[in-house]
């Protein structure tokens, strides 16, 4: 058996040591002949060793105690000192289970298990005084896939919990922690994948530099929808008198609404943190770069670099980012020209705002700031607002916005932009006329770009699509085996719920579960302005382009009893069905709570229900969902209530 002299001892730092403070784990060879001599010579004595061999697991302190029998040896005082050292470094969450590791010496351990405060506070100072057998700077432990003598059978270890190293040597080791799955990015796709992997018994680590939850939780879905709720509340106050509630003129203040939205965002992010802790998922804070060999190198906030390895898969879920319009003179500056991220931290609503782009993000923020008293101008290059939605829904929303005095320019071309420190002047051509728009703030909402730069794709050899996304197959795998991509960075719809489903399906595949293919043609699209817009499947124009034989059923909320009681009668339900078999080709809803009631039609399409089968379902009265049943009846030529 190969042995290594003590002078070549190597060391590795484990920040993931049961989610606690850094631990230094020293591994060295112990042949039967050298064991008593080396361990009992004058000077400091190691506290314990691994009794079971071979010691061939990757460098993970979690595996160290998870799969190996570990117990102290030597005198009772040495056992007691070892217990002090380990117990002082473990978190409270693992405290009740700690004595199990020391069942051979229950009397020595019991005092520490009962009273944590009795642990000596001078532990680190005591360790620093001990003479170490190491008399030279320590080298990083080599990678397990190289012939690492520290991983050979018969090699044992000692543990010294000192962040300063031994004998004061400065240590900057490369961390080699190993997991089944490594996930780069903690957004909706990444964190759902991690949670499902943990459910299936896989060890998981997520690399994320910001708070957990990604753009959706921190800068997108959640805070924006919180602001929309505040905006809707402000709008409803103007109609309070209709309900017999007389109040003085309400004062609109954007700051408390913004503060509330940030608090909700933080609460959701902390919720993901809690789920990670409960599932024992490691969160590695820092900026990650993928490497060959299913590895990720992480740069922490203090500039240190760590390398972690995956046994099964590396998952890329780096998401997307906002982008400006530098070609039109609208470079994001966080002062006048803002992104959707920037407006979420404004302290007050501006007097005027130009919103460039009338997709989901653009119309939602136009709704928010209009409700808080801002004069909003919406500019869209396409012929309609919400250009990916059915034309009837877009036209209905346009009418609603105009009633609320939101200026809308469609089919518009932004010819010039002059930005100063206090505002911007935009020149727009629309409808054959040129118009100048002055605005205190400009929100650029023209789309997002995938985060594919500086994450190591080129070094690993992972290819991208023509549109700049990570290219994947139907199993979510890139062209390099063992590397997968999910969420916005993988293309298709850039929606949080699409990414979550991809994360769930990928985790099932990695865990050996039977999976159902993702149906990208049946992912609902939702816009949360007022009135809300939700859709599934084909638009009527797409049916025409495909030359399909179809029929349309439509029912207005103005004829729905529940909508009348709430005073929310804008909008309709539109069903597009196949003429011959009754298959639901598409469904489109604009109106109050459209994003909630669309899911009846999502389930129907996923299970290939026909309109006749939806008609068989009894819809409760009075509900907004009755409008779906009536629209189905209209497609069959037998609508009753309109």
Secondary structure, DSSP 8 states (H G I E B T S, - for coil): -----GGG-EEEEETTSTTSS-EEEEEEE--HHHHHHHHSSSS----EEE-SS---S-S-HHHHHHHS-EEE-S-HHHHHHHHHHHHHHS-GGGHHHHGGGGGGGHHHHHHHHH-GGGS-TTHHHHHHHS--S--S---B---TTS--GGGSTTEEEEEE--TT-STT-------EEEEEEEEE--SHHHHHHHHHHHHTT--EEEEESS-TTHHHHHTSHHHHHHHHHHHHHHHHHTTGGGGT---------HHHHHHHHHHHHHHHHHHHHHHHHHHT-EEEESEEEEETTTEEEEE-TTS-EEEEEEEEEEEE---EEE--BGGGTB---SSSEE-HHHHTT-SS--SEEEEE--SHHHHHHHHHHHHTT-EEEEE-SSSSSSTTS-HHHHHHHHHHHHHTT-EEE-S-EEEEEEE-SS-EEEEEEETTEEEEEEESEEEE-S-EEE--TTSSHHHHT--B-TTSSB---TTSB-SSTTEEE-GGGG-S---HHHHHHHHHHHHHHHTT-------GGG--EEE-SSSEEEEEE--HHHHHHTT--EEEEEEEGGG-HHHHHHT----EEEEEEETTT-BEEEEEEEETTHHHHTHHHHHHHHTT-BHHHHHHS---SS-TTHHHHHHHHHHTT-----
